[in-house]
């Protein structure tokens, strides 16, 4: 189930609610019970880069598909 983020203008607080996509409209504030406005937020993810020492960051290095599979195998065996 997705996590939706809301903002209550009365309390001036953000809060999150886990609920189905069919119920994603507005939601009452848990503090004051006034209708809160849904915020549109971005998602976050972890990008693993096998070409850097710590596995983070971006690179412009280009390798063949076979070399990439070989590198992934080596990383998994660590």
OpenMM code with the backbone's topology and positions (N, CA, C; nanometers):
from openmm import Vec3, app, unit

residues = "UNK UNK UNK UNK UNK UNK UNK UNK UNK UNK UNK UNK UNK UNK UNK UNK UNK UNK UNK UNK UNK UNK UNK UNK UNK UNK UNK UNK UNK UNK UNK UNK UNK UNK UNK UNK UNK UNK UNK UNK UNK UNK UNK UNK UNK UNK UNK UNK UNK UNK UNK UNK UNK UNK UNK UNK UNK UNK UNK UNK UNK UNK UNK UNK UNK UNK UNK UNK UNK UNK UNK UNK UNK UNK UNK UNK UNK UNK".split()
positions = [
    Vec3(0.0846, -0.1187, 0.0000),
    Vec3(0.0000, 0.0000, 0.0000),
    Vec3(0.0886, 0.1244, 0.0000),
    Vec3(0.0477, 0.2264, -0.0733),
    Vec3(0.1280, 0.3493, -0.0790),
    Vec3(0.1153, 0.4355, 0.0461),
    Vec3(0.2172, 0.5167, 0.0656),
    Vec3(0.2170, 0.6143, 0.1749),
    Vec3(0.1835, 0.7499, 0.1146),
    Vec3(0.0801, 0.8152, 0.1665),
    Vec3(0.0404, 0.9478, 0.1187),
    Vec3(0.0774, 1.0515, 0.2238),
    Vec3(0.1225, 1.1662, 0.1772),
    Vec3(0.1635, 1.2744, 0.2662),
    Vec3(0.0582, 1.3848, 0.2609),
    Vec3(0.0210, 1.4356, 0.3781),
    Vec3(-0.0818, 1.5392, 0.3890),
    Vec3(-0.0286, 1.6573, 0.4686),
    Vec3(-0.0940, 1.7722, 0.4497),
    Vec3(-0.0584, 1.8935, 0.5230),
    Vec3(-0.1856, 1.9551, 0.5800),
    Vec3(-0.1860, 1.9801, 0.7108),
    Vec3(-0.2989, 2.0442, 0.7771),
    Vec3(-0.2683, 2.1930, 0.7897),
    Vec3(-0.3506, 2.2757, 0.7277),
    Vec3(-0.3291, 2.4208, 0.7344),
    Vec3(-0.3624, 2.4756, 0.8727),
    Vec3(-0.4533, 2.4117, 0.9431),
    Vec3(-0.4915, 2.4566, 1.0764),
    Vec3(-0.3769, 2.4349, 1.1767),
    Vec3(-0.3193, 2.3169, 1.1798),
    Vec3(-0.2093, 2.2840, 1.2717),
    Vec3(-0.0726, 2.3191, 1.2129),
    Vec3(-0.0674, 2.3384, 1.0834),
    Vec3(0.0562, 2.3617, 1.0082),
    Vec3(0.1548, 2.2479, 1.0297),
    Vec3(0.1035, 2.1246, 1.0139),
    Vec3(0.1850, 2.0047, 1.0297),
    Vec3(0.1691, 1.9146, 0.9088),
    Vec3(0.2759, 1.8403, 0.8789),
    Vec3(0.2712, 1.7351, 0.7778),
    Vec3(0.2523, 1.6023, 0.8494),
    Vec3(0.1799, 1.5112, 0.7841),
    Vec3(0.1673, 1.3764, 0.8379),
    Vec3(0.1504, 1.2795, 0.7223),
    Vec3(0.1798, 1.1519, 0.7490),
    Vec3(0.1710, 1.0481, 0.6466),
    Vec3(0.0648, 0.9465, 0.6836),
    Vec3(-0.0001, 0.8924, 0.5794),
    Vec3(-0.1040, 0.7919, 0.5991),
    Vec3(-0.0812, 0.6802, 0.4981),
    Vec3(-0.0906, 0.5558, 0.5430),
    Vec3(-0.0819, 0.4414, 0.4527),
    Vec3(-0.2238, 0.3981, 0.4213),
    Vec3(-0.2585, 0.4023, 0.2921),
    Vec3(-0.3921, 0.3587, 0.2516),
    Vec3(-0.3942, 0.3255, 0.1041),
    Vec3(-0.4996, 0.2604, 0.0598),
    Vec3(-0.5127, 0.2179, -0.0786),
    Vec3(-0.5275, 0.3356, -0.1745),
    Vec3(-0.5014, 0.3104, -0.3025),
    Vec3(-0.5076, 0.4171, -0.4020),
    Vec3(-0.6494, 0.4697, -0.4225),
    Vec3(-0.7495, 0.3872, -0.3977),
    Vec3(-0.8886, 0.4320, -0.4135),
    Vec3(-0.9276, 0.5331, -0.3058),
    Vec3(-0.8579, 0.5332, -0.1923),
    Vec3(-0.8918, 0.6205, -0.0794),
    Vec3(-0.7972, 0.7391, -0.0662),
    Vec3(-0.7228, 0.7718, -0.1684),
    Vec3(-0.6139, 0.8689, -0.1563),
    Vec3(-0.6551, 1.0148, -0.1493),
    Vec3(-0.7795, 1.0503, -0.1612),
    Vec3(-0.8262, 1.1890, -0.1591),
    Vec3(-0.7802, 1.2651, -0.0366),
    Vec3(-0.8658, 1.3405, 0.0247),
    Vec3(-0.8280, 1.4151, 0.1452),
    Vec3(-0.8391, 1.3242, 0.2677),
    Vec3(-0.7783, 1.3680, 0.3737),
    Vec3(-0.7744, 1.2893, 0.4963),
    Vec3(-0.7851, 1.3830, 0.6156),
    Vec3(-0.8578, 1.3461, 0.7219),
    Vec3(-0.8647, 1.4337, 0.8389),
    Vec3(-0.7320, 1.4345, 0.9148),
    Vec3(-0.6986, 1.5486, 0.9698),
    Vec3(-0.5768, 1.5648, 1.0501),
    Vec3(-0.5904, 1.4827, 1.1784),
    Vec3(-0.4876, 1.4083, 1.2180),
    Vec3(-0.4975, 1.3292, 1.3414),
    Vec3(-0.5066, 1.4154, 1.4684),
    Vec3(-0.4591, 1.5403, 1.4616),
    Vec3(-0.4616, 1.6276, 1.5800),
    Vec3(-0.5933, 1.7027, 1.5949),
    Vec3(-0.6320, 1.7768, 1.4907),
    Vec3(-0.7503, 1.8643, 1.5023),
    Vec3(-0.8725, 1.8124, 1.4269),
    Vec3(-0.8575, 1.7046, 1.3534),
    Vec3(-0.9659, 1.6404, 1.2761),
    Vec3(-1.0179, 1.7251, 1.1597),
    Vec3(-0.9512, 1.8364, 1.1282),
    Vec3(-0.9896, 1.9181, 1.0130),
    Vec3(-0.9357, 1.8513, 0.8865),
    Vec3(-1.0049, 1.8720, 0.7754),
    Vec3(-0.9647, 1.8118, 0.6484),
    Vec3(-0.8268, 1.8637, 0.6059),
    Vec3(-0.7356, 1.7723, 0.5744),
    Vec3(-0.5988, 1.8091, 0.5349),
    Vec3(-0.5822, 1.7940, 0.3839),
    Vec3(-0.4880, 1.8661, 0.3295),
    Vec3(-0.4622, 1.8690, 0.1859),
    Vec3(-0.3512, 1.7689, 0.1519),
    Vec3(-0.3734, 1.6906, 0.0466),
    Vec3(-0.2724, 1.5936, 0.0059),
    Vec3(-0.1560, 1.6621, -0.0633),
    Vec3(-0.0343, 1.6245, -0.0272),
    Vec3(0.0861, 1.6788, -0.0891),
    Vec3(0.1369, 1.5810, -0.1937),
    Vec3(0.1982, 1.6331, -0.2959),
    Vec3(0.2589, 1.5499, -0.3985),
    Vec3(0.4087, 1.5493, -0.3727),
    Vec3(0.4594, 1.4352, -0.3308),
    Vec3(0.6005, 1.4266, -0.2961),
    Vec3(0.6730, 1.3336, -0.3923),
    Vec3(0.8035, 1.3442, -0.3921),
    Vec3(0.8847, 1.2583, -0.4772),
    Vec3(0.9216, 1.1322, -0.4016),
    Vec3(0.9579, 1.0309, -0.4729),
    Vec3(1.0019, 0.9077, -0.4087),
    Vec3(1.1535, 0.9077, -0.3999),
    Vec3(1.2052, 0.8257, -0.3128),
    Vec3(1.3508, 0.8159, -0.3009),
    Vec3(1.3925, 0.6722, -0.3314),
    Vec3(1.5142, 0.6563, -0.3744),
    Vec3(1.5648, 0.5235, -0.4025),
    Vec3(1.7149, 0.5225, -0.3789),
    Vec3(1.7686, 0.4042, -0.3672),
    Vec3(1.9116, 0.3881, -0.3474),
    Vec3(1.9710, 0.3398, -0.4785),
    Vec3(2.0668, 0.4117, -0.5302),
    Vec3(2.1333, 0.3761, -0.6551),
    Vec3(2.2678, 0.3146, -0.6222),
    Vec3(2.2884, 0.1903, -0.6623),
    Vec3(2.4165, 0.1252, -0.6394),
    Vec3(2.4985, 0.1335, -0.7671),
    Vec3(2.6164, 0.1882, -0.7561),
    Vec3(2.7051, 0.2032, -0.8712),
    Vec3(2.8273, 0.1139, -0.8515),
    Vec3(2.8403, 0.0067, -0.9306),
    Vec3(2.9530, -0.0848, -0.9124),
    Vec3(3.0877, -0.0260, -0.9539),
    Vec3(3.0903, 0.0910, -1.0168),
    Vec3(3.2145, 0.1505, -1.0659),
    Vec3(3.2829, 0.2405, -0.9630),
    Vec3(3.2204, 0.2635, -0.8493),
    Vec3(3.2813, 0.3479, -0.7475),
    Vec3(3.3196, 0.2618, -0.6273),
    Vec3(3.4074, 0.3114, -0.5459),
    Vec3(3.4589, 0.2343, -0.4328),
    Vec3(3.3503, 0.1979, -0.3312),
    Vec3(3.2653, 0.2948, -0.2949),
    Vec3(3.1613, 0.2696, -0.1945),
    Vec3(3.0263, 0.2305, -0.2539),
    Vec3(3.0158, 0.2282, -0.3882),
    Vec3(2.8909, 0.1867, -0.4521),
    Vec3(2.7897, 0.2967, -0.4699),
    Vec3(2.8252, 0.4218, -0.4391),
    Vec3(2.7318, 0.5320, -0.4550),
    Vec3(2.7804, 0.6280, -0.5616),
    Vec3(2.6881, 0.7043, -0.6176),
    Vec3(2.7244, 0.8062, -0.7148),
    Vec3(2.7010, 0.7618, -0.8576),
    Vec3(2.7261, 0.8515, -0.9494),
    Vec3(2.7041, 0.8258, -1.0905),
    Vec3(2.8367, 0.8296, -1.1650),
    Vec3(2.8393, 0.7638, -1.2782),
    Vec3(2.9605, 0.7606, -1.3580),
    Vec3(2.9250, 0.7609, -1.5066),
    Vec3(3.0203, 0.7936, -1.5892),
    Vec3(2.9978, 0.7914, -1.7340),
    Vec3(3.0705, 0.6738, -1.7980),
    Vec3(3.1246, 0.5838, -1.7163),
    Vec3(3.1991, 0.4687, -1.7666),
    Vec3(3.1036, 0.3730, -1.8388),
    Vec3(3.1442, 0.3246, -1.9539),
    Vec3(3.0621, 0.2328, -2.0328),
    Vec3(3.1340, 0.0987, -2.0413),
    Vec3(3.0618, -0.0086, -2.0090),
    Vec3(3.1189, -0.1434, -2.0184),
    Vec3(3.0209, -0.2329, -2.0926),
    Vec3(3.0696, -0.3475, -2.1372),
    Vec3(2.9832, -0.4425, -2.2073),
    Vec3(2.8891, -0.5092, -2.1074),
    Vec3(2.7852, -0.5680, -2.1580),
    Vec3(2.6865, -0.6361, -2.0741),
    Vec3(2.7516, -0.7523, -1.9999),
    Vec3(2.8395, -0.8253, -2.0679),
    Vec3(2.9078, -0.9386, -2.0053),
    Vec3(2.9988, -0.8926, -1.8908),
    Vec3(3.0721, -0.7838, -1.9111),
    Vec3(3.1594, -0.7288, -1.8073),
    Vec3(3.0764, -0.6828, -1.6863),
    Vec3(2.9587, -0.6221, -1.7128),
    Vec3(2.8698, -0.5757, -1.6070),
    Vec3(2.8209, -0.6940, -1.5221),
    Vec3(2.7826, -0.8039, -1.5872),
    Vec3(2.7378, -0.9233, -1.5150),
    Vec3(2.8511, -0.9791, -1.4293),
    Vec3(2.9711, -0.9788, -1.4842),
    Vec3(3.0885, -1.0274, -1.4122),
    Vec3(3.1148, -0.9425, -1.2869),
    Vec3(3.1018, -0.8121, -1.3007),
    Vec3(3.1214, -0.7211, -1.1868),
    Vec3(3.0153, -0.7443, -1.0804),
    Vec3(2.8900, -0.7629, -1.1220),
    Vec3(2.7815, -0.7889, -1.0261),
    Vec3(2.8062, -0.9187, -0.9495),
    Vec3(2.8533, -1.0225, -1.0204),
    Vec3(2.8847, -1.1494, -0.9565),
    Vec3(2.9916, -1.1297, -0.8491),
    Vec3(3.0949, -1.0525, -0.8807),
    Vec3(3.2039, -1.0276, -0.7871),
    Vec3(3.1541, -0.9504, -0.6640),
    Vec3(3.0641, -0.8577, -0.6845),
    Vec3(3.0091, -0.7781, -0.5734),
    Vec3(2.9253, -0.8667, -0.4814),
    Vec3(2.8442, -0.9538, -0.5399),
    Vec3(2.7601, -1.0422, -0.4587),
    Vec3(2.8419, -1.1405, -0.3754),
    Vec3(2.9593, -1.1753, -0.4242),
    Vec3(3.0456, -1.2730, -0.3541),
    Vec3(3.1238, -1.2102, -0.2407),
    Vec3(3.1235, -1.0805, -0.2276),
    Vec3(3.1992, -1.0139, -0.1195),
    Vec3(3.1481, -1.0500, 0.0154),
] * unit.nanometer
topology = app.Topology()
chain = topology.addChain("A")
for resn in residues:
    res = topology.addResidue(resn, chain)
    for name in ("N", "CA", "C"):
        topology.addAtom(name, app.Element.getBySymbol(name[0]), res)
